[in-house]
Amino acid sequence: MKPLLLTALMLLLSAVPACAASTISGEQARELVSRRGALLLDVRTPEEFAAGHVDGAKNVPVQVLDAELARLPAKKNQPIVVYCRSGGRSARAAAMLGAAGFTQVHDLGAMSNW
């Protein structure tokens, strides 16, 4: 029974995207955006974005991210930094981007981390 369990676990782990998002600090995020041309992606609602956002950020709410993937101004190997209000939506967006083939996705978490 143990070999079967181990095989099942290995199959599950192989289904996880190899490009899982990394969690980064504000300093690292600013470096990626300013020096490496990372796309800064705010995945909050348009109302939250209008109330205040990081300069230079593009707003694509996580609720519509799947539908907007083809319109993102980023190549699959370009760094992308995602953020939201508290970190939940940015983690979800980072996972979606990784699953879509973006290889350099970085999760800032909360906007206040900037």
KAWO-V85211 format. One record per residue. N is the residue number from 1. RES is the residue in one small letter. NEAR is the number of other ideal C-beta (glycine too) atoms within 12 Angstrom. D_LAST is the distance of its C-alpha to the last C-alpha in Angstrom with 1 decimal. Layout:
[[N RES NEAR D_LAST] [N RES NEAR D_LAST]]
//
This chain:
[[1 m 7 48.5] [2 k 8 45.9] [3 p 9 46.0] [4 l 10 45.4] [5 l 11 42.4] [6 l 12 40.9] [7 t 13 41.6] [8 a 14 39.9] [9 l 14 36.8] [10 m 13 36.7] [11 l 12 37.0] [12 l 11 34.1] [13 l 13 31.8] [14 s 11 32.9] [15 a 11 31.8] [16 v 15 28.1] [17 p 19 26.3] [18 a 14 26.2] [19 c 22 22.8] [20 a 21 20.9] [21 a 34 17.1] [22 s 23 15.3] [23 t 22 12.5] [24 i 31 9.9] [25 s 19 7.5] [26 g 22 4.3] [27 e 15 7.3] [28 q 23 9.2] [29 a 37 7.2] [30 r 23 7.4] [31 e 19 10.9] [32 l 30 11.9] [33 v 30 11.2] [34 s 17 12.7] [35 r 12 15.5] [36 r 21 16.3] [37 g 19 16.0] [38 a 33 14.0] [39 l 34 14.1] [40 l 37 10.8] [41 l 45 12.2] [42 d 37 11.6] [43 v 46 14.3] [44 r 35 14.8] [45 t 19 18.1] [46 p 16 19.0] [47 e 13 19.4] [48 e 23 16.0] [49 f 24 14.6] [50 a 13 17.2] [51 a 13 16.2] [52 g 16 12.8] [53 h 25 10.2] [54 v 28 7.8] [55 d 13 10.6] [56 g 21 12.3] [57 a 29 11.5] [58 k 29 14.7] [59 n 32 15.6] [60 v 36 17.8] [61 p 28 18.3] [62 v 33 18.9] [63 q 19 22.4] [64 v 19 23.4] [65 l 34 21.5] [66 d 20 24.7] [67 a 14 26.7] [68 e 22 24.2] [69 l 23 23.7] [70 a 13 26.4] [71 r 13 24.8] [72 l 29 21.4] [73 p 17 21.2] [74 a 29 20.6] [75 k 15 23.2] [76 k 19 23.5] [77 n 16 22.5] [78 q 24 19.6] [79 p 33 16.1] [80 i 46 14.2] [81 v 47 10.6] [82 v 52 10.7] [83 y 48 8.8] [84 c 37 10.7] [85 r 25 11.2] [86 s 19 12.0] [87 g 25 12.1] [88 g 19 15.7] [89 r 31 15.8] [90 s 41 13.2] [91 a 27 15.5] [92 r 26 18.5] [93 a 42 17.3] [94 a 36 16.5] [95 a 25 20.1] [96 m 33 21.6] [97 l 38 20.3] [98 g 28 21.6] [99 a 22 24.8] [100 a 24 25.2] [101 g 21 25.2] [102 f 33 21.8] [103 t 22 21.7] [104 q 28 18.2] [105 v 43 15.9] [106 h 39 12.6] [107 d 38 11.1] [108 l 43 7.4] [109 g 31 9.0] [110 a 26 7.8] [111 m 31 5.6] [112 s 16 5.4] [113 n 25 3.8] [114 w 29 0.0]]
//
